[in-house]
Every structure is written in C-alpha cells, then in structure tokens.
Amino acid sequence: MFSQSVRFGKILGIPLGVNYSWFIIFVLITLSLTTQFTSEHPTWSYAEHLALGVTTSLLFFVSVLLHELGHSAIALRYNIPVRSITLFVFGGVAQITKEPEKPSHEFNIAIAGPVVSGLLGLFFYGVMLLAQDSWEGLAALGQWLGYINVSLALFNLLPGFPLDGGRILRSLVWTCTGSFERATRFAAGAGQLFAYGFIFVGVWAALTGSFFNGLWIGFIGWFLLNASQATTAQVRFRSALAGITAEDVMTRDCLQLPGSISVADVVEHHLLKSGSRCALVMDGDRFRGLVTLHEVKQVPRDEWAVTPLQAIMVPEARLSQVTSKTPVEAVLQQMNEQNISQIPVVDDGRLLGIIGRDRLLALVQTHLELKA
C-alpha cells in the first residue's frame, strides 16, 4: 500500500502513511465542514469557517489513526507484527501481517478500535459541553468530532467482515466451532449481506433525490463487498494449501556453479541453454550465495567476461531462507513481502533445494482448481 502513499513517520515502531486517495477525501470533508459551519454560524468570517473546517478534518483523521493504533497496540502485545498503518479514502487500515492464534486474541484486537473511537467520542462531547458557553467554535468542533467518533465505533461494530464487528463475530464462531476457516467464511458471508444492503440503500437514495449521499453509501457497500469476497478467497487459498510445505515444492535440480567462473560463461553456457533464472554459487559442497537475472543485469555487458560470479552473488548470510517444513503459504508471503523470485530451502546450514516463484504460483493455481 505504501507504493501509492506518502510516509510521515512511525508510532510504536509502525510506519505510518497517507494514501493519495486520502487527500481527495480530506478536501471534500473540509469543504463540507466549512459549508456546514457557515450555515450554522453565519456571523463568523470565512477565514474562521475554513480554519475550523481544516482543523476538524485533521482531528477526524487523527481519530481514525488512533482507532487503528488501538488495533495495532493489542496485536503487538500478542507478538503479531504490524507492517504499516495507512490513511486512505475510507479511513484507515492497519496491515497486520498474520492472523491471531486464538479467538480471544482476535476478539481483543478487534474490539480495541471501537473502544478507542468510543472514548474519543466521549472526550469530544466533553469538549463541546465545556466550551459551549465560552468558545462557540471549539464547541462546534467537539460536537462534530464527538458524533463522528461514536458513529465510527458503532459502524465498525456491525457484525460483518472486514469490519471490526465481523472480526468479533469470527472470534465468537471460532470459539464455538474450533475452526478458524469456518468462522471466517461465516463472518465474510455476513459481511457480504451487509455490503449488498449498503449498495441497495445507496442506489435507492440516489434514485429518490439524495444522489451524492446515495453514491457514497453505495461506494461503501462496494468496498465492503470486495473486501469480504477477498477474505473468502484467502480462506479458500489457505485451505487448498494446507499441509503443503517447502519440501514438497522445492526443486533440487538447481544450477550449481563455482564462484570463479565469469558472468559471460554463466549466461552463455548455463542460463541461456537451461532456461534457468538463477544459479547457486558453490565452494565444493558448501553453498555460498545466489545469483539471479537481477544481479546479472546489473553488470554492464562489456564487463561480463571479466566479472566472476562470486563478485555479484547475494551471499548466503544476506539471503532470505526457509526450512523444509515451512508452510507454502508462509513461503509465498515471505517472497511477496521481500519482492524476491527465488528462495533457498536450508536445514541446519545444509542446502536442500530452491523454490522459484513461477513454480510456486503454478502449484497454487493447480491446487485451487482441483480443490475448488
């Protein structure tokens, strides 16, 4: 997600970012608030309306960020890494890198966000009450932020995936059935029902005179539908690959070459003839490093003949590795996270084979088709 985002710091060690779509919704919310404050408080100047609109809009997104930090803090407490938090057009998303191990962990992570939003709502309502007789602008800010944070908490408690309420529902079904996959399917199904409901209400509102509100509601429904369908596909993916490990998909027929030969020799006599996209650099029986097409292409062609393989290899110590018992799903996730196409399989310092992305994706496709 950060490829389409602007990073602006870290909290709790978690990188924070703003997706480019956020700037659109920030401007729209600011203009909407400015118009609202203008109609409610006509005696203020336009500069006051605009300043309050900008401040309120910024504090709204700070509230969304705190909501996501609530989820993230509990996830970190359970030793679940959080890759990033990104603000975007629909609010925010914390990218938690793996699923909780227990239903109780799922429940606590899910409920943390709405609790934070609810507390923020109460805080801003308190600001409104304290300021209403002395500072009209602060009271207006507190009223809107109190309402929006309470609404955010209640909306997220709807029992449909991927909303927080859907995750809470999943934790409860998981507790009752003992099956994470069955619980996820149930919660995702509930999410799709809510999504279709939002789409229907949005279309109805758009056709009966409230076009922009209807369009927004329908857009939210479309987003929820896509997210819940993606969750269902992910569960199907996990189920199809259950029990398959790196040992099952690795290949032992790897190019194994000494580090002293030239890049030109490797390309002309090995890579082009075999069609392989990588080579293992060996020192006798000892694995020293990996060379892929990426490293080869970094060397100017007129230097291939005088550049030894060991000069461009990625040393073993810097390579991502998996063991023979690593689940295939984890292997693919690691390759995606690190943007690599080959990964060695190593047990106790002994090279067993290598897994290529093309072979892994072909395996995934085959299992999804045959286990559908």
C-alpha positions as CSV (number, residue, x, y, z in Angstrom):
1,M,0.0,0.0,0.0
2,F,2.9,2.3,0.6
3,S,3.7,2.3,-3.1
4,Q,0.8,4.7,-3.5
5,S,1.3,6.5,-0.3
6,V,3.3,9.3,1.4
7,R,5.1,8.2,4.6
8,F,5.1,10.6,7.5
9,G,6.7,8.8,10.5
10,K,6.4,5.9,12.9
11,I,4.5,5.2,16.1
12,L,5.2,2.1,18.2
13,G,7.7,1.2,15.5
14,I,4.9,1.1,12.9
15,P,5.4,3.0,9.7
16,L,2.6,5.5,9.0
17,G,1.5,6.6,5.6
18,V,-1.2,8.6,3.8
19,N,-2.6,7.1,0.6
20,Y,-3.0,9.6,-2.3
21,S,-6.8,9.0,-2.1
22,W,-6.8,10.5,1.4
23,F,-6.1,14.0,0.0
24,I,-9.3,13.8,-2.0
25,I,-11.5,12.9,0.9
26,F,-9.7,15.4,3.2
27,V,-10.5,18.2,0.8
28,L,-14.2,17.0,0.4
29,I,-14.7,16.7,4.2
30,T,-13.0,20.1,4.8
31,L,-15.3,21.8,2.2
32,S,-18.3,20.0,3.7
33,L,-17.5,21.1,7.2
34,T,-16.8,24.7,6.1
35,T,-20.2,24.8,4.4
36,Q,-21.9,23.3,7.5
37,F,-20.2,25.8,9.9
38,T,-21.1,28.6,7.5
39,S,-24.8,27.8,7.6
40,E,-24.8,27.1,11.4
41,H,-22.7,30.2,12.4
42,P,-23.3,32.9,9.7
43,T,-21.7,35.6,11.9
44,W,-18.2,34.1,11.6
45,S,-15.8,35.2,8.9
46,Y,-15.0,32.9,6.0
47,A,-11.4,32.5,7.4
48,E,-12.8,31.3,10.7
49,H,-15.1,28.8,8.9
50,L,-12.3,27.5,6.8
51,A,-9.8,27.3,9.7
52,L,-12.3,25.4,11.8
53,G,-13.1,23.1,8.9
54,V,-9.5,22.2,8.3
55,T,-8.8,21.7,12.0
56,T,-11.8,19.5,12.5
57,S,-11.0,17.4,9.4
58,L,-7.4,16.9,10.5
59,L,-8.6,15.8,14.0
60,F,-11.0,13.4,12.4
61,F,-8.2,11.6,10.6
62,V,-6.1,11.7,13.8
63,S,-9.1,9.9,15.4
64,V,-9.0,7.3,12.6
65,L,-5.3,6.9,13.1
66,L,-5.8,6.4,16.9
67,H,-8.5,3.8,16.1
68,E,-6.0,1.8,14.0
69,L,-3.3,2.2,16.7
70,G,-5.8,0.7,19.1
71,H,-5.9,-2.5,17.0
72,S,-2.1,-2.4,16.4
73,A,-1.1,-2.0,20.1
74,I,-3.1,-5.1,21.1
75,A,-1.7,-7.0,18.1
76,L,1.9,-6.1,19.1
77,R,1.1,-7.3,22.6
78,Y,0.4,-10.7,21.2
79,N,3.6,-10.6,19.2
80,I,1.8,-10.1,15.9
81,P,3.8,-7.8,13.7
82,V,2.1,-4.7,12.2
83,R,3.6,-3.8,8.8
84,S,2.1,-0.4,8.5
85,I,-0.9,1.9,9.1
86,T,-2.2,3.8,6.1
87,L,-4.9,6.5,5.9
88,F,-6.9,6.4,2.7
89,V,-10.3,7.3,1.2
90,F,-12.3,5.1,3.6
91,G,-10.5,6.0,6.7
92,G,-7.5,3.8,7.7
93,V,-6.1,0.3,7.7
94,A,-3.6,-1.4,9.9
95,Q,-1.7,-4.1,7.9
96,I,-1.4,-6.9,10.5
97,T,0.9,-9.5,9.0
98,K,-0.6,-12.7,10.4
99,E,-3.8,-13.9,11.8
100,P,-4.3,-14.3,15.6
101,E,-3.5,-17.7,17.1
102,K,-6.5,-17.7,19.5
103,P,-10.1,-16.5,19.3
104,S,-9.5,-14.4,22.4
105,H,-6.7,-12.6,20.7
106,E,-8.9,-11.9,17.7
107,F,-11.7,-10.5,19.9
108,N,-9.3,-8.2,21.8
109,I,-7.6,-6.9,18.7
110,A,-10.9,-6.3,17.0
111,I,-12.7,-4.6,19.9
112,A,-9.8,-2.2,20.6
113,G,-10.5,0.1,17.7
114,P,-14.2,0.7,18.5
115,V,-13.3,1.2,22.2
116,V,-10.8,3.9,21.2
117,S,-13.3,5.6,18.9
118,G,-16.0,5.5,21.6
119,L,-13.7,7.0,24.2
120,L,-12.7,9.7,21.7
121,G,-16.4,10.4,21.1
122,L,-17.0,10.9,24.8
123,F,-13.9,13.1,25.1
124,F,-15.0,15.4,22.3
125,Y,-18.6,15.6,23.6
126,G,-17.0,16.7,26.9
127,V,-15.1,19.4,25.0
128,M,-18.4,20.5,23.5
129,L,-20.0,20.8,26.9
130,L,-17.1,22.7,28.4
131,A,-16.8,25.1,25.5
132,Q,-20.4,25.8,24.6
133,D,-20.8,28.8,26.8
134,S,-17.4,30.4,26.2
135,W,-16.0,29.3,22.7
136,E,-18.5,28.6,20.1
137,G,-16.0,27.4,17.5
138,L,-14.5,24.8,19.9
139,A,-17.9,23.6,20.9
140,A,-18.9,23.1,17.2
141,L,-15.6,21.2,16.6
142,G,-16.3,19.0,19.7
143,Q,-19.9,18.3,18.7
144,W,-19.0,17.1,15.2
145,L,-16.0,15.0,16.3
146,G,-18.0,13.5,19.2
147,Y,-20.7,12.5,16.8
148,I,-18.4,11.1,14.1
149,N,-16.3,9.1,16.5
150,V,-19.3,7.5,18.2
151,S,-20.7,6.8,14.7
152,L,-17.4,5.3,13.6
153,A,-17.4,3.0,16.7
154,L,-21.0,1.9,16.0
155,F,-20.5,1.4,12.3
156,N,-17.4,-0.7,12.9
157,L,-19.3,-2.9,15.3
158,L,-21.6,-4.1,12.5
159,P,-21.2,-7.9,12.5
160,G,-19.8,-8.4,9.0
161,F,-16.3,-8.9,7.8
162,P,-14.0,-7.0,7.3
163,L,-15.5,-4.6,9.9
164,D,-14.4,-4.9,13.5
165,G,-17.7,-6.4,14.3
166,G,-17.2,-9.0,11.7
167,R,-13.9,-9.9,13.4
168,I,-15.6,-10.1,16.7
169,L,-18.2,-12.3,15.2
170,R,-15.4,-14.5,13.7
171,S,-13.9,-14.8,17.2
172,L,-17.2,-16.0,18.7
173,V,-17.9,-18.5,15.9
174,W,-14.2,-19.7,16.1
175,T,-14.7,-20.3,19.8
176,C,-17.9,-22.3,19.3
177,T,-16.7,-24.3,16.3
178,G,-13.0,-24.6,16.9
179,S,-12.5,-23.9,13.2
180,F,-10.8,-20.6,12.0
181,E,-11.7,-21.3,8.4
182,R,-15.4,-22.0,9.1
183,A,-15.6,-18.9,11.3
184,T,-14.0,-16.7,8.6
185,R,-16.4,-18.0,5.9
186,F,-19.4,-17.2,8.2
187,A,-18.2,-13.7,9.1
188,A,-17.3,-13.0,5.4
189,G,-20.8,-14.1,4.4
190,A,-22.3,-11.8,6.9
191,G,-20.1,-9.0,5.5
192,Q,-21.4,-9.6,2.0
193,L,-25.0,-9.4,3.2
194,F,-24.3,-6.0,4.9
195,A,-22.5,-4.9,1.7
196,Y,-25.4,-5.7,-0.5
197,G,-27.6,-3.9,2.0
198,F,-25.5,-0.8,1.7
199,I,-25.5,-1.0,-2.1
200,F,-29.3,-1.3,-2.2
201,V,-29.8,1.6,0.2
202,G,-27.3,3.7,-1.7
203,V,-28.9,3.1,-5.1
204,W,-32.4,3.8,-3.6
205,A,-31.2,7.0,-2.0
206,A,-29.5,8.1,-5.3
207,L,-32.7,7.5,-7.2
208,T,-35.0,9.2,-4.8
209,G,-33.2,12.6,-4.7
210,S,-30.2,12.2,-2.4
211,F,-27.7,11.4,-5.2
212,F,-24.4,12.2,-3.5
213,N,-25.3,10.6,-0.2
214,G,-26.6,7.5,-2.0
215,L,-23.5,7.4,-4.1
216,W,-21.3,7.4,-1.0
217,I,-23.3,4.7,0.8
218,G,-23.2,2.6,-2.3
219,F,-19.5,3.1,-2.7
220,I,-19.0,1.9,1.0
221,G,-21.1,-1.2,0.2
222,W,-19.0,-1.9,-2.9
223,F,-15.8,-1.6,-0.8
224,L,-17.2,-3.9,1.9
225,L,-18.3,-6.4,-0.8
226,N,-14.9,-6.6,-2.4
227,A,-13.1,-6.9,1.0
228,S,-15.4,-9.7,2.2
229,Q,-15.0,-11.6,-1.1
230,A,-11.3,-11.2,-0.9
231,T,-11.4,-12.7,2.6
232,T,-13.4,-15.7,1.3
233,A,-10.8,-16.2,-1.5
234,Q,-8.0,-16.0,1.0
235,V,-9.6,-18.7,3.2
236,R,-10.1,-20.9,0.1
237,F,-6.4,-20.3,-0.7
238,R,-5.3,-21.3,2.8
239,S,-7.5,-24.4,2.8
240,A,-6.2,-25.5,-0.6
241,L,-2.6,-25.3,0.5
242,A,-3.0,-26.7,4.0
243,G,-0.3,-29.2,4.8
244,I,2.0,-28.4,1.9
245,T,5.5,-27.4,2.9
246,A,8.6,-26.0,1.2
247,E,10.0,-29.5,0.9
248,D,7.1,-30.5,-1.3
249,V,7.6,-27.8,-3.9
250,M,11.3,-27.1,-3.9
251,T,13.4,-28.3,-6.8
252,R,16.8,-30.0,-6.3
253,D,17.8,-29.6,-10.0
254,C,19.4,-26.2,-9.5
255,L,22.3,-24.8,-11.4
256,Q,25.3,-25.2,-9.0
257,L,28.4,-23.3,-10.2
258,P,31.7,-22.3,-8.8
259,G,32.1,-18.7,-7.9
260,S,35.3,-18.3,-10.0
261,I,33.6,-18.6,-13.5
262,S,32.7,-15.4,-15.3
263,V,29.2,-13.9,-15.7
264,A,29.6,-14.4,-19.5
265,D,30.2,-18.1,-19.1
266,V,27.2,-18.4,-16.8
267,V,24.9,-16.6,-19.3
268,E,26.2,-18.3,-22.5
269,H,26.7,-21.8,-21.3
270,H,24.2,-22.2,-18.5
271,L,21.3,-19.7,-18.2
272,L,20.5,-19.4,-21.9
273,K,20.8,-23.2,-22.5
274,S,18.8,-24.3,-19.5
275,G,16.3,-21.5,-19.2
276,S,17.1,-21.2,-15.5
277,R,16.7,-17.8,-13.9
278,C,19.1,-18.3,-11.1
279,A,22.3,-20.2,-10.1
280,L,23.6,-21.4,-6.8
281,V,27.2,-20.4,-6.1
282,M,29.1,-23.3,-4.5
283,D,32.5,-23.8,-3.0
284,G,32.8,-27.5,-3.3
285,D,29.8,-28.8,-1.4
286,R,29.4,-25.6,0.5
287,F,26.6,-23.1,-0.5
288,R,28.0,-19.6,-0.7
289,G,25.3,-17.5,-2.4
290,L,22.7,-17.0,-5.1
291,V,22.8,-15.2,-8.4
292,T,19.6,-14.3,-10.3
293,L,18.9,-12.5,-13.5
294,H,18.5,-9.3,-11.5
295,E,22.2,-9.5,-10.4
296,V,23.4,-10.4,-13.9
297,K,21.6,-7.4,-15.4
298,Q,23.3,-5.0,-13.0
299,V,26.6,-5.8,-14.7
300,P,27.4,-3.9,-17.9
301,R,27.6,-6.4,-20.8
302,D,31.1,-5.4,-21.7
303,E,32.2,-6.4,-18.2
304,W,30.6,-9.9,-18.2
305,A,33.8,-11.6,-19.4
306,V,35.9,-10.2,-16.6
307,T,33.4,-10.4,-13.7
308,P,33.4,-13.6,-11.6
309,L,30.2,-15.0,-10.4
310,Q,31.2,-14.6,-6.7
311,A,31.5,-10.8,-7.2
312,I,27.8,-10.3,-8.0
313,M,26.2,-13.1,-5.9
314,V,24.0,-12.4,-2.9
315,P,25.9,-14.0,0.0
316,E,24.2,-16.7,2.0
317,A,24.2,-14.6,5.1
318,R,22.1,-11.9,3.3
319,L,19.7,-14.3,1.7
320,S,16.1,-15.0,2.9
321,Q,15.8,-18.7,3.6
322,V,13.1,-21.1,4.6
323,T,13.3,-24.6,6.1
324,S,11.9,-27.7,4.6
325,K,9.0,-27.6,6.9
326,T,7.9,-24.0,6.3
327,P,4.3,-23.9,5.1
328,V,3.9,-23.0,1.4
329,E,1.6,-20.1,2.4
330,A,4.4,-18.6,4.6
331,V,6.9,-19.1,1.8
332,L,4.8,-17.1,-0.7
333,Q,4.1,-14.4,1.8
334,Q,7.8,-14.0,2.5
335,M,8.6,-13.8,-1.2
336,N,5.9,-11.2,-1.7
337,E,7.0,-9.1,1.3
338,Q,10.6,-9.1,0.2
339,N,9.9,-8.9,-3.6
340,I,12.1,-11.9,-4.4
341,S,11.5,-14.6,-7.0
342,Q,13.7,-17.4,-5.6
343,I,14.3,-18.6,-2.1
344,P,16.7,-21.3,-0.9
345,V,15.5,-24.2,1.4
346,V,18.1,-24.7,4.1
347,D,18.0,-27.1,7.1
348,D,20.8,-26.8,9.7
349,G,23.0,-25.0,7.3
350,R,22.6,-27.6,4.6
351,L,21.1,-26.5,1.2
352,L,18.3,-28.8,0.2
353,G,16.9,-27.0,-2.9
354,I,15.3,-23.8,-4.1
355,I,11.8,-22.6,-4.7
356,G,11.0,-20.3,-7.6
357,R,8.0,-18.0,-7.7
358,D,6.8,-19.4,-11.1
359,R,6.8,-23.0,-9.8
360,L,5.1,-21.9,-6.6
361,L,2.3,-19.9,-8.3
362,A,1.7,-22.8,-10.7
363,L,1.3,-25.1,-7.7
364,V,-1.2,-22.6,-6.1
365,Q,-3.2,-22.5,-9.3
366,T,-3.4,-26.3,-9.6
367,H,-4.5,-26.8,-6.0
368,L,-7.1,-24.1,-6.2
369,E,-8.6,-25.6,-9.4
370,L,-8.6,-29.2,-8.2
371,K,-9.7,-28.5,-4.6
372,A,-12.5,-26.0,-5.6
